[in-house]
Amino acid sequence: MKFILLLALLTTAVALAETPKKPVKRERKPNPSLVKVEDVAGLPRVLLIGDSISMGYTLDVRELLKGKANVHRIPTNGGPTTNGLKNIKAWLGDSKWDVIHFNWGLHDLKYIQEDPSKRADPKAAGSHPQVALADYEKNLAELVKTMQATGAKLIWCNTTHVAAGSDGRVESDEVKYNEAAARVMTAAGVPTNDLRAHALSKPDAQLPDGNVHYSPAGSRYLAEKVAAVISEHLPKK
């Protein structure tokens, strides 16, 4: 009887040892740029809208404008203009904004196929920009109209450079998308923060090998320009 019991225990132990363990899911910490901030009373309120490029410079802009403005941002990666149209009213909320600094573009010009979450080779059959140029221009006009209704001062931030070898994007496609955006902003009377030119003046700010993103020092460099432009448009005391 003891032998049978021991054999059963050994069999169970071997079975448990051979059972593949489920990977432990680690709780992913939110990106620090997306953490909600509390207002300092009496300071103007600024909203940053943009993709991961703006997420990269958010904390530095907040630091550079400390004591001058309450710098908020949308609680996510803004993605393409189609995502903006779906969420803009929720992002604006019922709050009063003094300045809105905004950008869309890198996700619009990104090439996809069936799955919009995955980049595609621009040269592959069936690949196309996530948002066609004409639709991008139309979408931007609608977004500007919605934001202007808040009474905030709007600042358009043009789209930064797409370098050669970028995955799922075509080198310098941002030029034609920025030209379309310029038509919208000129018609609406919205000033432009030429962040593209600022970034290009310091080539090592952008990560190598066609990456559209920026190093920490590069994001700080972008933030300096963003903060300076926002400062120019803050309400006068």
N, C-alpha and C positions, 0 to 999 in steps of 0.2 A: 504493500500500500504506500509506504514511504517512497519507494522507488518510483511509483507511478506519479505521486504528487511532485517529486523532484523533477521528473521528466517534463511534466506539464509546466512547471515554473520556468525551466530552461527554454522550453519551446516558446513560451510567451515572451521571455526576455529577448530571444533571438528575433522574434517577429517585430517587437517594438524597436529593436536596434536597426532593423532593415527598413522600417517604415520611414519614408522620406519626410523630413521635417519641413513644415511650412515656414517660408521666410517671414521673419518678424518685420512687420511694417513699422517703419519709424515715422513718427509724426513730423511732417514737413513744416518747418518754421516759415511763417509768411515773410515775403520780401520786405525788408525794413522800409522801403520807400512806400509800401502800401498800407503801413500802419496808420490808423486814424490819429490825427493830431487835435489837440485842444486849443481853441483860440485864446490869444492874449487880448484882453479887452482894450478897445480903442484903436487897434491896428487894422488897416485895410485887409481885405480878404482876397487872396489870389488862388485861382484854380489852374492846375497844370493838366492838360489832356494830351496824351500821346502813348506811344508804344514803349518797348523796352529801352529805346535810346533815352527817352524822357525819364524812365524809371532809374536809369543810370545816373542822371544828373539831379534828381529830385532832392536828395538829402543835402547835397552841396548848395543847391539854390536856397534851400530852407535855412542853412547855416549862414550863407552870405546875406540873406535878407532878415536875419534875426533882429528883432527890435524895430524893424521897418514894416513888416507885413506878416500876416498869417498865411503860410504857403501850404495849401492842400493839393491833393491830386486825386484823380479818379482811382477807385480801389482795384484796378486791374490793368492789364495791358490793353490799350485802346483798340488794337487790331486795325482792320481796314475801315473805310468809311461806311460800309454796310453795317458793321457792328456799331459804329457811332450812331447811325440813324436809329437803330433798335434801342439804344441805351442812353442817348443824350439827355432826355428829360429826367431820367432817374439820376444820372450823374449830376445834373444841375440842381436837382431837388428844389426845395423851397427857400434855400439860403440866398442871402444877398452876396453877390460877387462884385468886387470892384474891378478886378482884372482877370481875364481868361487868356492864358497862353496855350495855344493848341497846335497840334500837328497830326496829320494822317498821311500815309504815302508808301512807306516801305512794305506794308502788308498788302496794299492795293496792287502794287506792281510786281508782287511775288507771283511766280508761275506755279500753277497747280494743275491737277487733272481732276479725278472724281472726288478725292478726299481733300477738302480745303485746309485741313490741319497739316498736310504734308507738302513740302516743296517738291516741285518737279523739274526735270531738266527742260529748260526753255526750248531746246532743239528737238525734244521727243514729240512724237505724234500725239495729238490731243492736248498738248500743254497750252495753257493760255494764262494771261494775267488774272489774278483773283478778281480784280475790278478793272474793267476796260477803261481806257483813258476818258472817253466821253462820259461814262457813268460816274467816274471819279469827280469830274468837274461839276456834274449835276448834283451829286451827293454833297460835295463841299458847299455849294450854294445853299442847299437846304439846311445844312448844319449851321452855317453862318447866320442864316435868318433866324433859326431857333435860338442861338446864343445871343444875338443882338437884342432879342426880346427881353432879356434879363436886365438890360441897361448897363451891363458891364462894358469896360473898355476891352476890346478884343485885340490880340496880337497873334498873327499867323507866324508860325515857325516853319520855314521851308525844310524840305526833306534832305537829310545828309547823304553823302556820297555812297554810291554802290560801286565798289572797286572791281577790277577784273578778277575772275575766278570765283565770284560770289555764288554760293549754292542756291539755285532756284531763282536767281535774279540775273538781269542783263546789265553789264557795265554801263553806268551813266544813264540808265532809264529814268532816274530821278529828275533829269533835266527837263524832259517833256512833261512829266507830272507836275513839276514846279512851275512850268510855263502855264499849264492849265490852271493851277492854283492862283497864279498871279493875276490871271484874267478875272477870277472870282473876287479876289481881294481888292483889286483896283475898282471894280464895279461897286463893291460894298463899302469902300473907304476904310479898309482894314490895313493897318501898317504891317510890314513884314520884318521879322527877325531873320536875317540872312545867316542862319547857323551853318549852312552848307559851306559858304565861303570862309567862315571863321574856322571850321574844321579843316578845310583843305589847306589853310595857311600853316597848319601844323600836322603834316602827314603822319608822324609817328603817334599821334593821338589815337588813331584808329588801329584796331587789331590787325595783324597781318593775314595773308593768305585769303583775301577776299571776304573776310569777316566784316559785316556791316556795323558791328559793335565797337565800343571804345574801352580802352584800359581805364583803370581807376583814375589815373592822372589825366587821361583824355576826357573822361566824363567831368572831372573838375574843371578842365579847360572849357568845355561846353557850358558848364554851369556859370562860369564867370560872365560869359556873353549873355546868357539867359537872364541872370540876375540884374545885369546892367540895363538891359532893355526894359525889363519889368519896372525897375526903379524909375525910369524916365516917364512911365505912365501911371505911377501910383498917384492917388488923389493928393492934391496939395493941402497942407495943413493950414 
